[in-house]
Amino acid sequence: MLPSLLISSKVDDFSEFFLYYREYTSKWGDDRLLEKPVAIQLYTLRNEPFQDFAALLSTVAQIGFTGVEFAEYWGEDAHQTRRILDKNGLRTTGSHVPFEMLETRLEAVIADQHILGSSHITCPILPEQYLRSIDDYKHGAEQLNRFGKRCKDAGITFSYHHHDFELRPLDRQIPLDVIFTETNSEYVQVELDVYWLQKAGEDPLDWLKKYADRTPLVHVKDMDASGQFAPLGTGGVDVADILVFGEKQLDRLDWWIFEQDESTNALHDAKRSLQYLYTL
């Protein structure tokens, strides 16, 4: 266990926190739970008043995240963004790419991911026309297979990210299961989101166990008593148990990705959440 200063709620200076953490682990050894790296989904910080994209990435690095997951936008020029990432010691976990962009610009997206050093492309949601019936979901899965095969051929892992609506029964089936039953596990992986699983009344651990062999990325989130997004460690999602299982049982896991979709102070909540992860 780490010393009490590291888990004290009185530690508000996050720069001081990480300096103390590094000093402690250097002297006494790193006994924290996490072995896999932690990234932030940049959608979390979309409303923060950064001067420019470079300032955003610099701040993410200063907070202490190892990598970033892009949300559709990765700068005007992938080469320039890669230089900014390298300058700040950040890695690209991957990018959320809208379905429509996958349909029309997949080759350009793949080329940009190679420049960024990204090995993951994730479809964040299916268009409305694929959500009305189980047959529609099956047709959507066909398209995901097509995207996934092209990505695999290019050396990139393709995943699907879900919300809560894919977990609501439709025609006596669970659409999210249909998506992964109808897709080839060689082409389409799973980016499970523990908030949306719990929001839908599911146990995130059950789904992590079910798709343990198809889960390279996990969105780590928390939910307060009213069902709203919350900083990690402050809500009702059993984040610690999820991390324990993932570190021990998810052989394909590449990244833990923190995201908080809504916040009145996203930058502070991101710092607080990473602090929580470092104290486990």
CORRADA-V22398 format. One record per pair of residues at least 24 apart in sequence whose ideal C-beta (glycine too) atoms are under 7 Angstrom apart, sorted by sequence separation. I is the first residue (numbers start at 0). J is the second residue. D is the distance in whole Angstrom. If there is no record, write none. Layout:
I|J|D / I|J|D
//
This chain:
66|90|4 / 67|91|6 / 68|92|5 / 71|95|6 / 91|115|4 / 93|117|5 / 96|120|6 / 98|122|6 / 122|146|7 / 189|213|5 / 193|217|7 / 198|222|6 / 39|64|5 / 65|90|6 / 66|91|6 / 67|92|7 / 68|93|6 / 69|94|4 / 70|95|5 / 71|96|7 / 91|116|5 / 93|118|7 / 188|213|5 / 189|214|5 / 193|218|7 / 197|222|6 / 38|64|6 / 41|67|6 / 66|92|5 / 68|94|7 / 69|95|7 / 71|97|6 / 90|116|6 / 91|117|4 / 93|119|3 / 94|120|6 / 95|121|5 / 96|122|7 / 97|123|7 / 188|214|7 / 190|216|4 / 191|217|5 / 192|218|4 / 193|219|6 / 194|220|4 / 231|257|7 / 37|64|6 / 38|65|6 / 41|68|7 / 56|83|5 / 60|87|4 / 68|95|7 / 92|119|6 / 93|120|6 / 98|125|6 / 188|215|5 / 193|220|6 / 37|65|6 / 38|66|4 / 39|67|6 / 40|68|5 / 41|69|6 / 42|70|4 / 56|84|6 / 60|88|6 / 93|121|6 / 95|123|4 / 98|126|5 / 159|187|6 / 190|218|7 / 192|220|7 / 194|222|5 / 198|226|6 / 217|245|6 / 36|65|4 / 38|67|6 / 41|70|5 / 60|89|5 / 157|186|6 / 158|187|7 / 184|213|6 / 230|259|7 / 1|31|7 / 36|66|6 / 38|68|5 / 40|70|6 / 53|83|5 / 57|87|5 / 59|89|7 / 120|150|6 / 157|187|6 / 158|188|4 / 159|189|7 / 160|190|4 / 56|87|6 / 157|188|7 / 158|189|6 / 159|190|7 / 161|192|6 / 179|210|7 / 228|259|5 / 156|188|6 / 158|190|4 / 160|192|6 / 163|195|5 / 167|199|7 / 228|260|5 / 56|89|6 / 81|114|6 / 162|195|5 / 166|199|4 / 228|261|5 / 77|111|4 / 81|115|5 / 151|185|7 / 161|195|6 / 179|213|7 / 194|228|7 / 207|241|7 / 227|261|7 / 228|262|7 / 80|115|6 / 81|116|7 / 120|155|6 / 147|182|7 / 151|186|6 / 163|198|5 / 166|201|6 / 214|249|6 / 217|252|7 / 78|114|6 / 119|155|7 / 133|169|6 / 147|183|7 / 163|199|4 / 204|240|7 / 215|251|5 / 219|255|5 / 77|114|4 / 118|155|6 / 119|156|5 / 120|157|5 / 121|158|5 / 122|159|5 / 123|160|5 / 133|170|5 / 204|241|6 / 207|244|6 / 211|248|6 / 214|251|6 / 215|252|6 / 216|253|6 / 219|256|7 / 242|279|6 / 73|111|7 / 77|115|6 / 118|156|6 / 122|160|7 / 124|162|7 / 132|170|7 / 136|174|5 / 140|178|5 / 144|182|5 / 148|186|5 / 203|241|6 / 207|245|7 / 211|249|6 / 214|252|6 / 215|253|5 / 216|254|5 / 217|255|6 / 218|256|5 / 219|257|5 / 220|258|6 / 230|268|4 / 119|158|6 / 121|160|5 / 133|172|5 / 143|182|5 / 144|183|6 / 147|186|3 / 197|236|5 / 212|251|6 / 217|256|7 / 220|259|6 / 137|177|7 / 147|187|4 / 204|244|6 / 216|256|6 / 218|258|5 / 239|279|6 / 105|146|6 / 109|150|7 / 133|174|7 / 136|177|5 / 140|181|4 / 230|271|5 / 231|272|4 / 73|115|6 / 136|178|6 / 140|182|5 / 144|186|5 / 194|236|7 / 207|249|7 / 230|272|5 / 112|155|6 / 144|187|6 / 193|236|6 / 232|275|4 / 105|149|6 / 109|153|5 / 133|177|6 / 137|181|5 / 143|187|5 / 231|275|5 / 101|146|5 / 231|276|6 / 17|63|5 / 109|155|6 / 193|241|6 / 13|62|7 / 38|92|4 / 158|215|7 / 158|216|6 / 156|215|6 / 95|160|7 / 121|190|5 / 121|216|7 / 119|215|7 / 119|216|6 / 93|216|7 / 92|216|7 / 92|254|5 / 92|256|6 / 40|218|7 / 66|254|7 / 68|256|5 / 62|269|6 / 62|270|5 / 33|242|7 / 64|273|6 / 32|242|6 / 63|273|5 / 32|243|7 / 35|246|7 / 62|273|6 / 34|246|6 / 33|246|7 / 32|246|6 / 43|258|5 / 38|254|5 / 40|256|5 / 42|258|6 / 43|259|5 / 35|252|6 / 36|254|6 / 37|255|5 / 38|256|5 / 39|257|5 / 40|258|4 / 42|260|7 / 47|265|6 / 35|254|6 / 46|265|7 / 47|266|5 / 35|255|6 / 37|257|6 / 44|265|5 / 33|255|7 / 43|265|6 / 44|266|7 / 44|269|7 / 43|269|6 / 39|269|6 / 37|273|7 / 37|276|6 / 33|276|6 / 31|277|6 / 33|279|7 / 32|279|4 / 31|279|6 / 13|270|4 / 20|277|6 / 16|274|6 / 13|274|6 / 6|278|5 / 5|278|5 / 1|278|6
//
